[in-house]
């Protein structure tokens, strides 16, 4: 039985992002890594102030948190963390990881990314300290087959082959803006998330 909260200890993965909106690709990556690494749970951490997206997000923080909670409500091994809101700071990965480790000292953590983000790590805030602070796992995404020897940080990342799902939040927003049908939207996001997007008229 998976713990409901990292306060109970165990090994957890952290999956951060804007989740604008959360989609089936996020959940597939999370489920695959959770299963392959036999982890106890996964924390989804929505960005409060995304440092690499100066125009901020299209949906509010509250809407993105609500969509995440709707997406994972049937997974008792997933939890949504508002740690970046609590920090009210930079939103940098290093600060978030350190805050989670301090908040949940009984738990161990991995940091989960899509393989397309491997090269971008060089541009993160203090990437060497991140690598020293937490083990990073990279899951595959369609069209990305990175060479782990491309830079000195990449060779320290654990690379895992996960189920390819070719979905992006930006494409979903574009489709919603053009008037996507509900039957098509639920192929991209969980059903309750689709209904929330349409009811709140997000991304239109």
Backbone as a chain_set.jsonl record, in Angstrom:
{"seq": "XXXXXXXXXXXXXXXXXXXXXXXXXXXXXXXXXXXXXXXXXXXXXXXXXXXXXXXXXXXXXXXXXXXXXXXXXXXXXXXXXXXXXXXXXXXXXXXXXXXXXXXXXXXXXXXXXXXXXXXXXXXXXXXXXXXXXXXXXXXXXXXXXXXXXXXXXXXXXXXXXXXXXXXXXXXXXXXXXXXXXXXXXXXXXXXXXXXXXXXXXXXX", "coords": {"N": [[0.858, -1.201, 0.0], [0.604, 2.149, -0.906], [2.008, 5.051, 0.658], [0.113, 7.897, 1.709], [1.225, 10.322, 1.98], [4.331, 12.033, 1.862], [5.283, 12.559, 4.398], [5.178, 10.258, 5.769], [7.382, 8.925, 5.029], [9.46, 6.833, 2.859], [10.296, 6.358, -0.672], [10.111, 8.883, -3.034], [9.108, 10.448, -6.115], [9.599, 13.616, -7.669], [7.725, 15.648, -9.691], [7.818, 18.431, -11.455], [6.418, 21.437, -12.933], [4.617, 23.674, -15.173], [2.1, 22.731, -15.752], [-0.108, 23.399, -17.484], [-2.418, 22.959, -19.422], [-2.363, 20.144, -17.041], [-1.727, 16.958, -18.497], [-2.346, 13.8, -20.242], [0.133, 12.8, -20.936], [1.886, 13.705, -18.934], [0.914, 12.184, -16.769], [1.283, 9.571, -17.639], [4.085, 9.388, -17.867], [4.716, 9.759, -15.157], [3.437, 7.53, -13.94], [4.784, 5.403, -15.179], [7.5, 5.699, -14.332], [7.161, 5.558, -11.594], [6.327, 2.908, -11.314], [8.484, 1.428, -12.497], [10.665, 2.134, -10.922], [9.768, 1.337, -8.542], [8.663, 3.056, -6.581], [7.345, 4.81, -3.702], [5.57, 6.864, -3.975], [4.481, 9.881, -5.697], [5.129, 13.295, -6.073], [3.461, 15.989, -7.428], [4.35, 19.094, -8.53], [3.208, 22.12, -9.065], [4.319, 25.019, -10.791], [4.7, 28.146, -9.234], [5.708, 30.758, -9.706], [6.921, 30.623, -12.627], [10.272, 30.542, -13.487], [11.442, 30.505, -16.014], [9.559, 31.34, -17.744], [8.603, 34.17, -18.486], [6.214, 35.403, -19.196], [4.448, 34.276, -17.604], [1.729, 32.045, -16.711], [-1.037, 30.669, -18.582], [-3.387, 29.804, -17.392], [-4.621, 30.414, -14.082], [-2.791, 30.025, -10.97], [-4.381, 28.741, -9.028], [-6.315, 27.495, -10.635], [-4.685, 25.704, -12.045], [-3.711, 24.096, -9.984], [-6.111, 22.987, -9.095], [-6.878, 21.519, -11.394], [-4.805, 19.627, -11.436], [-5.344, 18.235, -9.049], [-7.826, 17.138, -9.673], [-7.009, 15.461, -11.71], [-5.504, 13.496, -10.443], [-7.023, 12.357, -8.47], [-7.912, 9.764, -8.205], [-5.687, 8.292, -7.74], [-4.011, 7.031, -5.21], [-1.365, 7.165, -4.671], [-0.309, 9.41, -5.688], [0.359, 12.855, -5.098], [-0.437, 16.307, -4.727], [1.579, 19.1, -4.437], [1.844, 22.259, -2.859], [4.168, 23.616, -2.506], [5.728, 25.557, -3.821], [4.155, 27.81, -3.79], [4.096, 28.219, -1.066], [6.749, 28.895, -0.663], [6.906, 31.282, -2.05], [8.837, 32.389, -3.667], [11.603, 32.233, -5.879], [11.005, 30.084, -7.58], [12.856, 28.412, -8.592], [14.296, 25.238, -9.356], [16.24, 24.177, -7.595], [15.738, 25.486, -5.135], [13.148, 24.595, -4.631], [13.47, 21.795, -4.4], [15.163, 21.633, -2.152], [13.478, 22.739, -0.234], [11.405, 20.846, -0.13], [12.781, 18.588, 0.77], [13.471, 19.463, 3.288], [10.958, 19.823, 4.414], [9.925, 17.255, 4.383], [11.599, 15.256, 5.952], [11.759, 12.516, 6.421], [11.469, 11.221, 4.059], [12.822, 10.024, 0.913], [14.017, 11.359, -2.225], [13.596, 11.538, -5.799], [14.145, 13.457, -8.778], [12.085, 14.095, -11.436], [12.151, 14.329, -14.953], [11.283, 15.115, -18.396], [12.898, 13.656, -21.234], [13.524, 15.57, -23.133], [14.272, 17.744, -21.731], [16.85, 17.478, -20.904], [19.104, 18.743, -22.117], [18.457, 21.328, -21.452], [19.021, 21.553, -18.794], [21.512, 22.618, -18.343], [21.049, 25.314, -18.406], [19.638, 25.859, -16.164], [19.148, 27.238, -12.867], [22.001, 27.151, -10.956], [22.869, 24.383, -11.739], [24.746, 22.353, -11.117], [24.602, 22.172, -8.359], [22.017, 21.246, -8.066], [22.216, 18.662, -9.166], [23.917, 17.612, -7.27], [22.265, 17.632, -5.106], [20.02, 16.023, -5.541], [18.943, 12.989, -7.105], [18.436, 12.731, -10.562], [15.954, 11.644, -12.789], [15.326, 10.864, -16.107], [12.741, 10.562, -18.378], [11.648, 9.16, -21.514], [10.509, 10.998, -24.432], [8.509, 11.327, -27.389], [10.444, 11.644, -30.342], [12.756, 12.493, -29.117], [15.949, 11.529, -28.506], [18.282, 11.668, -26.608], [21.842, 12.085, -26.386], [23.585, 10.968, -23.777], [26.097, 11.765, -23.226], [26.482, 14.327, -23.952], [26.986, 16.556, -22.358], [28.616, 17.407, -19.259], [26.843, 17.237, -17.1], [24.716, 15.696, -17.94], [25.523, 13.046, -17.984], [25.206, 12.22, -15.439], [22.616, 11.707, -15.04], [19.861, 9.522, -14.637], [18.587, 7.549, -17.121], [15.511, 6.574, -18.451], [13.437, 4.405, -20.307], [10.315, 5.244, -21.196], [6.727, 5.046, -21.701], [5.907, 6.335, -24.832], [4.235, 9.374, -25.33], [2.768, 11.624, -27.294], [2.031, 14.494, -26.538], [1.423, 17.878, -25.737], [1.174, 20.672, -23.522], [0.966, 23.183, -24.722], [-0.031, 22.605, -27.285], [-2.501, 21.59, -26.593], [-3.732, 23.867, -25.503], [-3.902, 25.418, -27.807], [-5.679, 23.894, -29.36], [-7.976, 23.988, -27.751], [-8.523, 26.696, -27.881], [-9.266, 26.887, -30.52], [-11.645, 25.621, -30.45], [-12.098, 22.863, -29.596], [-13.758, 19.684, -29.498], [-15.422, 18.086, -26.744], [-15.188, 15.292, -26.705], [-12.809, 14.9, -28.047], [-11.028, 16.32, -26.477], [-10.899, 14.85, -24.086], [-9.276, 12.818, -24.801], [-6.804, 13.805, -24.525], [-6.5, 14.966, -22.028], [-7.351, 14.069, -18.594], [-10.774, 13.127, -17.977], [-12.266, 14.667, -16.047], [-10.662, 16.882, -15.888], [-10.895, 17.89, -18.456], [-13.614, 18.618, -18.448], [-13.531, 20.609, -16.519], [-11.898, 22.54, -17.743], [-13.527, 23.262, -19.918], [-15.828, 24.148, -18.612], [-14.919, 26.308, -17.109], [-14.047, 27.858, -19.116], [-11.36, 28.035, -19.871], [-8.357, 28.947, -21.585], [-9.569, 29.965, -23.833]], "CA": [[0.0, 0.0, 0.0], [1.395, 3.365, -1.013], [1.69, 6.085, 1.64], [-0.642, 9.006, 1.16], [1.942, 11.566, 2.173], [5.751, 11.785, 2.118], [5.574, 12.65, 5.829], [5.265, 8.884, 6.244], [8.634, 8.355, 4.551], [9.454, 6.161, 1.572], [10.972, 7.004, -1.798], [9.16, 9.625, -3.855], [9.579, 11.245, -7.24], [9.056, 14.971, -7.778], [7.495, 16.072, -11.072], [7.425, 19.828, -11.471], [6.04, 21.987, -14.237], [3.512, 24.624, -15.114], [0.855, 21.951, -15.825], [-1.007, 24.435, -17.995], [-2.91, 22.145, -18.317], [-1.851, 18.79, -16.885], [-2.274, 16.102, -19.561], [-2.116, 12.366, -20.093], [1.563, 12.549, -21.049], [2.446, 13.875, -17.589], [0.502, 11.086, -15.904], [1.912, 8.348, -18.129], [5.482, 9.451, -17.43], [4.747, 9.569, -13.709], [3.082, 6.145, -13.621], [5.847, 4.51, -15.645], [8.674, 5.793, -13.464], [6.738, 5.072, -10.283], [6.306, 1.456, -11.384], [9.798, 0.87, -12.798], [11.565, 2.37, -9.796], [9.08, 0.808, -7.35], [8.623, 4.147, -5.616], [6.188, 4.829, -2.821], [4.629, 7.89, -4.379], [4.976, 10.946, -6.563], [4.644, 14.646, -5.807], [3.332, 16.901, -8.555], [4.61, 20.429, -7.984], [2.954, 23.175, -10.047], [5.121, 26.233, -10.626], [3.969, 29.333, -8.775], [6.276, 31.803, -10.555], [7.877, 29.927, -13.49], [11.392, 31.447, -13.768], [11.824, 30.508, -17.429], [8.396, 31.742, -18.529], [8.317, 35.501, -17.968], [4.83, 35.807, -19.439], [3.646, 33.509, -16.657], [0.917, 30.958, -17.233], [-2.305, 31.046, -19.182], [-4.374, 29.581, -16.333], [-4.141, 30.848, -12.773], [-2.215, 28.987, -10.118], [-5.474, 27.984, -8.414], [-6.907, 26.622, -11.654], [-3.743, 24.631, -12.36], [-3.722, 23.185, -8.831], [-7.386, 22.262, -9.123], [-6.818, 20.526, -12.469], [-3.927, 18.548, -10.988], [-6.05, 17.436, -8.047], [-8.836, 16.364, -10.392], [-6.32, 14.458, -12.526], [-4.884, 12.423, -9.647], [-7.845, 12.027, -7.309], [-8.098, 8.313, -8.098], [-4.375, 7.68, -7.526], [-3.654, 7.345, -3.83], [0.088, 7.282, -4.573], [0.049, 10.728, -6.217], [-0.047, 13.976, -4.252], [-0.155, 17.628, -5.284], [2.243, 19.945, -3.446], [1.814, 23.704, -3.086], [5.393, 24.098, -1.876], [6.237, 26.778, -4.452], [3.344, 28.907, -3.268], [4.551, 28.439, 0.305], [8.036, 29.571, -0.726], [6.694, 32.628, -2.598], [10.157, 32.853, -4.071], [12.082, 32.235, -7.251], [10.502, 28.998, -8.402], [13.972, 27.621, -9.102], [14.266, 23.838, -8.963], [17.099, 23.952, -6.442], [15.042, 25.939, -3.93], [11.999, 23.719, -4.418], [13.966, 20.505, -3.918], [15.643, 21.792, -0.773], [12.324, 22.977, 0.637], [10.691, 19.579, 0.036], [13.601, 17.722, 1.614], [13.367, 19.981, 4.652], [9.589, 19.625, 4.891], [9.675, 15.827, 4.546], [12.915, 14.669, 6.214], [11.704, 11.056, 6.476], [11.351, 10.696, 2.696], [13.876, 10.213, -0.069], [13.424, 11.92, -3.435], [14.159, 11.661, -7.133], [13.527, 14.539, -9.55], [11.689, 13.508, -12.714], [12.022, 15.24, -16.088], [11.208, 14.515, -19.712], [14.227, 13.617, -21.841], [13.751, 16.786, -23.909], [14.78, 18.782, -20.826], [18.217, 17.181, -20.485], [19.999, 19.814, -22.554], [18.082, 22.582, -20.787], [19.53, 21.578, -17.425], [22.677, 23.509, -18.298], [20.581, 26.688, -18.264], [18.932, 26.002, -14.904], [19.843, 27.931, -11.782], [22.957, 26.31, -10.228], [22.584, 22.978, -12.066], [25.649, 21.433, -10.417], [24.084, 21.973, -7.005], [20.823, 20.401, -8.19], [22.705, 17.297, -9.351], [24.464, 17.185, -5.994], [21.201, 17.621, -4.099], [18.977, 15.026, -5.798], [19.118, 12.157, -8.299], [17.486, 13.088, -11.618], [15.527, 10.593, -13.713], [14.762, 11.397, -17.354], [11.933, 9.633, -19.161], [11.636, 9.493, -22.934], [9.364, 11.589, -25.116], [8.651, 11.095, -28.825], [11.322, 12.528, -31.095], [13.944, 12.857, -28.344], [16.866, 10.45, -28.152], [19.48, 12.423, -26.258], [23.115, 11.453, -26.106], [23.87, 11.34, -22.397], [27.466, 12.266, -23.112], [26.547, 15.646, -24.575], [27.617, 17.492, -21.428], [29.066, 16.752, -18.033], [25.742, 17.007, -16.175], [23.813, 14.679, -18.481], [25.998, 11.695, -17.683], [24.828, 11.905, -14.061], [21.17, 11.517, -15.03], [19.387, 8.164, -14.924], [17.715, 7.618, -18.29], [14.57, 5.45, -18.452], [12.532, 4.352, -21.453], [8.928, 5.27, -20.748], [5.737, 4.991, -22.778], [5.865, 7.602, -25.562], [2.933, 10.029, -25.486], [3.07, 12.875, -27.995], [1.068, 15.518, -26.13], [2.02, 19.022, -25.051], [0.193, 21.624, -23.008], [0.772, 24.272, -25.681], [-0.916, 22.115, -28.348], [-3.844, 21.492, -26.023], [-4.285, 25.224, -25.426], [-4.25, 25.841, -29.173], [-6.877, 23.167, -29.774], [-9.113, 24.525, -26.999], [-8.813, 28.03, -28.429], [-9.938, 26.705, -31.817], [-12.967, 25.038, -30.228], [-12.049, 21.409, -29.589], [-14.909, 18.987, -28.923], [-15.123, 17.395, -25.485], [-14.769, 13.917, -26.994], [-11.401, 14.94, -28.445], [-10.235, 16.845, -25.375], [-10.67, 13.829, -23.075], [-8.183, 11.954, -25.265], [-5.561, 14.507, -24.206], [-6.461, 15.232, -20.576], [-8.376, 13.302, -17.888], [-12.13, 13.598, -18.243], [-12.663, 15.738, -15.135], [-9.875, 18.062, -16.258], [-11.537, 18.411, -19.667], [-14.859, 19.289, -18.065], [-13.166, 21.832, -15.793], [-11.421, 23.5, -18.751], [-14.656, 23.751, -20.711], [-16.759, 24.864, -17.735], [-14.297, 27.574, -16.716], [-13.678, 28.557, -20.356], [-9.926, 28.28, -19.874], [-7.601, 28.898, -22.846], [-10.387, 30.389, -24.968]], "C": [[0.888, 1.243, 0.0], [1.04, 4.338, 0.11], [0.969, 7.238, 0.962], [0.148, 10.305, 1.188], [3.409, 11.267, 2.447], [6.166, 12.004, 3.567], [5.775, 11.261, 6.421], [6.561, 8.21, 5.792], [8.49, 7.694, 3.198], [10.229, 6.938, 0.528], [9.939, 7.606, -2.742], [9.857, 10.271, -5.042], [8.899, 12.601, -7.192], [8.912, 15.287, -9.266], [6.982, 17.5, -11.04], [7.048, 20.285, -12.866], [4.948, 23.028, -14.075], [2.168, 23.908, -15.103], [-0.289, 22.855, -16.295], [-1.598, 24.054, -19.353], [-2.113, 20.842, -18.162], [-2.485, 17.921, -17.965], [-1.858, 14.645, -19.356], [-0.634, 12.0, -20.234], [2.255, 12.675, -19.707], [2.156, 12.648, -16.73], [1.131, 9.767, -16.338], [3.373, 8.283, -17.71], [5.584, 9.146, -15.939], [4.46, 8.121, -13.335], [4.194, 5.181, -14.012], [7.035, 4.509, -14.699], [8.35, 5.262, -12.071], [6.804, 3.544, -10.237], [7.71, 0.874, -11.559], [10.785, 1.032, -11.653], [10.994, 1.845, -8.475], [9.079, 1.844, -6.216], [7.341, 4.085, -4.794], [5.162, 5.887, -3.206], [5.288, 8.951, -5.225], [4.317, 12.26, -6.199], [4.604, 15.447, -7.101], [3.405, 18.317, -8.005], [4.374, 21.491, -9.062], [3.768, 24.422, -9.748], [4.235, 27.399, -10.206], [4.396, 30.555, -9.576], [7.316, 31.147, -11.455], [9.032, 30.842, -13.897], [11.77, 31.542, -15.239], [10.667, 30.896, -18.345], [7.931, 33.107, -18.037], [6.891, 35.97, -18.196], [3.86, 35.045, -18.544], [2.79, 32.465, -17.362], [-0.401, 31.485, -17.791], [-3.455, 30.854, -18.198], [-3.773, 30.021, -15.004], [-3.54, 29.684, -12.001], [-3.316, 28.121, -9.507], [-6.127, 27.038, -9.405], [-5.98, 25.456, -11.968], [-3.654, 23.615, -11.224], [-4.994, 22.346, -8.842], [-7.379, 21.197, -10.203], [-5.924, 19.348, -12.095], [-4.644, 17.638, -9.991], [-7.139, 16.581, -8.693], [-8.184, 15.209, -11.155], [-5.845, 13.266, -11.711], [-5.767, 11.935, -8.5], [-8.068, 10.526, -7.141], [-6.78, 7.555, -7.906], [-3.912, 8.008, -6.102], [-2.149, 7.419, -3.614], [0.601, 8.555, -5.237], [-0.422, 11.793, -5.226], [0.353, 15.275, -4.939], [0.422, 18.499, -4.177], [2.161, 21.417, -3.845], [3.077, 24.355, -2.523], [5.897, 25.388, -2.505], [5.415, 27.998, -4.051], [3.798, 29.245, -1.854], [5.875, 29.193, 0.323], [7.893, 31.029, -1.149], [8.01, 33.231, -3.085], [10.412, 32.709, -5.543], [11.42, 31.211, -8.151], [11.613, 28.155, -8.985], [13.926, 26.208, -8.522], [15.069, 23.579, -7.692], [16.394, 24.331, -5.141], [13.86, 25.03, -3.596], [12.429, 22.382, -3.838], [14.413, 20.605, -2.464], [14.489, 21.999, 0.199], [11.553, 21.683, 0.891], [11.47, 18.621, 0.934], [13.537, 18.164, 3.081], [11.989, 19.706, 5.241], [9.3, 18.158, 5.186], [10.995, 15.084, 4.791], [12.92, 13.145, 6.239], [11.693, 10.425, 5.096], [12.626, 10.905, 1.901], [13.248, 10.636, -1.382], [14.283, 11.71, -4.682], [13.48, 12.855, -7.792], [13.314, 14.039, -10.968], [11.542, 14.582, -13.791], [11.774, 14.435, -17.363], [12.585, 14.607, -20.367], [14.547, 14.87, -22.645], [14.296, 17.922, -23.045], [16.237, 18.571, -20.433], [19.177, 18.299, -20.876], [19.727, 21.113, -21.796], [18.635, 22.676, -19.371], [20.718, 22.519, -17.293], [22.281, 24.953, -18.045], [19.839, 26.911, -16.946], [19.782, 26.768, -13.896], [20.683, 26.929, -10.988], [22.734, 24.817, -10.481], [23.492, 21.985, -11.35], [25.15, 21.152, -9.003], [22.822, 21.108, -7.015], [21.237, 18.935, -8.287], [23.265, 16.749, -8.039], [23.408, 16.998, -4.922], [20.244, 16.451, -4.267], [19.309, 14.253, -7.072], [18.033, 12.498, -9.315], [17.221, 11.888, -12.509], [14.911, 11.265, -14.927], [14.005, 10.294, -18.077], [11.874, 10.086, -20.609], [10.382, 10.253, -23.325], [9.576, 11.402, -26.601], [9.558, 12.118, -29.495], [12.593, 12.909, -30.378], [14.727, 11.605, -27.974], [18.199, 11.074, -27.785], [20.697, 11.536, -26.062], [23.537, 11.899, -24.711], [25.286, 11.862, -22.206], [27.604, 13.681, -23.67], [27.123, 16.705, -23.655], [27.815, 16.811, -20.088], [27.941, 16.469, -17.043], [24.857, 15.853, -16.636], [24.241, 13.269, -18.111], [25.627, 11.272, -16.263], [23.332, 11.655, -13.918], [20.843, 10.057, -15.336], [18.331, 8.252, -16.023], [16.836, 6.376, -18.332], [13.661, 5.542, -19.666], [11.105, 4.23, -20.945], [7.994, 5.29, -21.952], [5.671, 6.333, -23.516], [4.441, 8.129, -25.722], [3.194, 11.406, -26.073], [1.978, 13.91, -27.728], [1.843, 16.66, -25.483], [0.915, 19.969, -24.604], [-0.091, 22.737, -24.011], [-0.157, 23.849, -26.819], [-2.346, 21.998, -27.842], [-4.49, 22.868, -25.947], [-4.714, 25.722, -26.803], [-5.536, 25.178, -29.637], [-8.114, 23.683, -29.057], [-9.517, 25.89, -27.558], [-9.564, 27.934, -29.752], [-11.301, 26.045, -31.672], [-13.013, 23.533, -30.272], [-13.3, 20.815, -28.952], [-14.479, 18.249, -27.658], [-14.598, 15.993, -25.744], [-13.308, 13.845, -27.414], [-10.517, 15.393, -27.292], [-9.936, 15.761, -24.337], [-9.666, 12.771, -23.539], [-6.829, 12.526, -24.844], [-5.384, 14.751, -22.718], [-7.495, 14.341, -19.898], [-9.75, 13.949, -18.021], [-12.545, 14.756, -17.342], [-11.885, 17.027, -15.403], [-10.494, 18.706, -17.5], [-12.799, 19.184, -19.318], [-14.574, 20.594, -17.327], [-12.714, 22.911, -16.776], [-12.592, 24.11, -19.506], [-15.623, 24.574, -19.853], [-16.228, 26.239, -17.358], [-13.88, 28.432, -17.917], [-12.195, 28.949, -20.356], [-9.373, 28.161, -21.299], [-8.427, 29.336, -24.06], [-10.172, 31.871, -25.292]], "O": [[1.807, 1.364, 0.81], [-0.13, 4.437, 0.479], [1.193, 7.518, -0.216], [-0.203, 11.272, 0.512], [3.711, 10.337, 3.194], [7.291, 11.669, 3.935], [6.449, 11.099, 7.438], [6.809, 7.053, 6.133], [7.531, 7.948, 2.47], [10.75, 8.022, 0.791], [9.016, 6.927, -3.191], [11.043, 10.597, -4.983], [7.764, 12.722, -6.731], [9.885, 15.2, -10.015], [5.843, 17.75, -10.645], [7.325, 19.606, -13.855], [4.423, 23.235, -12.981], [1.203, 24.403, -14.521], [-1.288, 23.044, -15.601], [-1.328, 24.73, -20.346], [-1.306, 20.483, -19.02], [-3.649, 18.118, -18.315], [-1.122, 14.312, -18.427], [-0.202, 10.981, -19.696], [3.11, 11.858, -19.367], [3.043, 12.135, -16.048], [1.476, 8.937, -15.497], [3.846, 7.243, -17.25], [6.438, 8.368, -15.514], [5.162, 7.544, -12.504], [4.51, 4.253, -13.268], [7.522, 3.449, -14.306], [9.174, 4.594, -11.447], [7.27, 2.959, -9.259], [8.086, -0.063, -10.855], [11.64, 0.173, -11.436], [11.648, 1.901, -7.434], [9.438, 1.555, -5.075], [6.385, 3.396, -5.15], [4.004, 5.804, -2.797], [6.498, 8.929, -5.445], [3.099, 12.334, -6.036], [5.617, 15.565, -7.79], [2.627, 18.697, -7.129], [5.255, 21.734, -9.886], [3.893, 24.832, -8.594], [3.155, 27.606, -10.759], [3.553, 31.304, -10.069], [8.491, 31.11, -11.09], [8.799, 31.833, -14.589], [12.35, 32.539, -15.669], [10.772, 30.795, -19.567], [6.979, 33.199, -17.262], [6.403, 36.84, -17.475], [2.641, 35.14, -18.687], [3.096, 32.052, -18.481], [-0.813, 32.607, -17.499], [-4.392, 31.652, -18.174], [-2.554, 30.0, -14.829], [-3.752, 28.517, -12.333], [-3.193, 26.897, -9.473], [-6.457, 25.904, -9.058], [-6.447, 24.33, -12.14], [-3.535, 22.414, -11.469], [-4.95, 21.135, -8.622], [-7.828, 20.077, -9.96], [-6.246, 18.201, -12.402], [-4.556, 16.414, -10.085], [-7.346, 15.433, -8.302], [-8.742, 14.114, -11.235], [-5.786, 12.148, -12.222], [-5.305, 11.178, -7.647], [-8.381, 10.069, -6.042], [-6.761, 6.324, -7.91], [-3.475, 9.126, -5.827], [-1.696, 7.703, -2.505], [1.811, 8.757, -5.339], [-1.47, 11.648, -4.596], [1.36, 15.331, -5.644], [-0.172, 18.626, -3.106], [2.377, 21.776, -5.002], [3.05, 25.515, -2.112], [6.441, 26.238, -1.8], [5.946, 29.106, -3.985], [3.877, 30.417, -1.485], [6.111, 30.025, 1.199], [8.633, 31.9, -0.691], [8.257, 34.427, -2.931], [9.553, 33.02, -6.367], [11.284, 31.435, -9.353], [11.349, 27.267, -9.796], [13.569, 26.006, -7.361], [14.624, 22.841, -6.812], [16.446, 23.587, -4.162], [13.603, 24.732, -2.429], [11.82, 21.889, -2.888], [14.073, 19.752, -1.644], [14.518, 21.495, 1.321], [11.096, 21.447, 2.009], [10.884, 17.924, 1.761], [13.548, 17.335, 3.991], [11.865, 19.393, 6.425], [8.542, 17.836, 6.101], [11.457, 14.353, 3.914], [13.979, 12.536, 6.092], [11.887, 9.216, 4.97], [13.405, 11.822, 2.164], [12.087, 10.321, -1.645], [15.513, 11.705, -4.625], [12.369, 13.227, -7.413], [14.26, 13.608, -11.628], [10.897, 15.609, -13.577], [12.02, 13.23, -17.407], [13.349, 15.53, -20.086], [15.718, 15.203, -22.824], [14.731, 18.947, -23.57], [16.806, 19.389, -19.71], [19.974, 18.751, -20.053], [20.64, 21.895, -21.532], [18.71, 23.768, -18.808], [20.907, 23.145, -16.25], [23.078, 25.735, -17.528], [19.452, 28.04, -16.644], [20.992, 26.918, -14.07], [20.151, 25.977, -10.418], [22.444, 24.067, -9.549], [23.054, 20.886, -11.01], [25.261, 20.03, -8.509], [22.586, 20.333, -6.088], [20.694, 18.076, -7.592], [23.106, 15.567, -7.734], [23.628, 16.286, -3.942], [19.712, 15.933, -3.286], [19.891, 14.805, -8.005], [16.851, 12.549, -8.974], [18.149, 11.2, -12.933], [14.061, 12.144, -14.785], [14.553, 9.227, -18.354], [12.033, 11.272, -20.896], [9.347, 10.176, -22.664], [10.721, 11.324, -27.046], [9.449, 13.317, -29.239], [13.441, 13.586, -30.959], [14.249, 10.742, -27.237], [19.148, 11.016, -28.567], [20.59, 10.389, -25.628], [23.814, 13.078, -24.491], [25.628, 12.35, -21.129], [28.717, 14.176, -23.84], [27.704, 17.676, -24.139], [27.239, 15.756, -19.826], [28.062, 15.556, -16.226], [24.312, 15.117, -15.813], [23.396, 12.39, -17.944], [25.725, 10.093, -15.922], [22.836, 11.419, -12.816], [21.474, 9.437, -16.192], [17.318, 8.936, -15.878], [17.338, 5.255, -18.258], [13.176, 6.619, -20.012], [10.736, 3.226, -20.336], [8.424, 5.524, -23.081], [5.406, 7.362, -22.894], [3.555, 7.416, -26.192], [3.781, 12.262, -25.411], [1.121, 14.165, -28.573], [2.812, 16.426, -24.76], [-0.141, 20.053, -25.231], [-1.229, 23.187, -24.146], [-0.98, 24.645, -27.271], [-3.294, 22.274, -28.578], [-5.663, 23.023, -26.288], [-5.754, 26.364, -26.948], [-6.388, 25.829, -30.242], [-9.178, 23.809, -29.663], [-10.703, 26.194, -27.688], [-10.393, 28.787, -30.07], [-12.037, 25.918, -32.651], [-13.889, 22.968, -30.926], [-13.839, 21.364, -27.992], [-13.325, 17.843, -27.521], [-13.663, 15.548, -25.078], [-12.64, 12.841, -27.166], [-9.393, 14.915, -27.139], [-8.847, 15.744, -23.763], [-9.254, 11.921, -22.75], [-5.829, 11.809, -24.813], [-4.264, 14.744, -22.205], [-8.434, 13.894, -20.557], [-9.867, 15.167, -18.159], [-13.119, 15.732, -17.825], [-12.391, 18.126, -15.173], [-10.601, 19.93, -17.58], [-13.026, 20.279, -19.833], [-15.299, 21.574, -17.494], [-13.109, 24.07, -16.649], [-12.647, 25.323, -19.711], [-16.17, 25.576, -20.315], [-16.98, 27.212, -17.295], [-13.425, 29.565, -17.763], [-11.827, 30.044, -20.783], [-9.867, 27.373, -22.106], [-8.021, 29.098, -25.198], [-10.784, 32.395, -26.222]]}, "num_chains": 1, "name": "protein.A"}
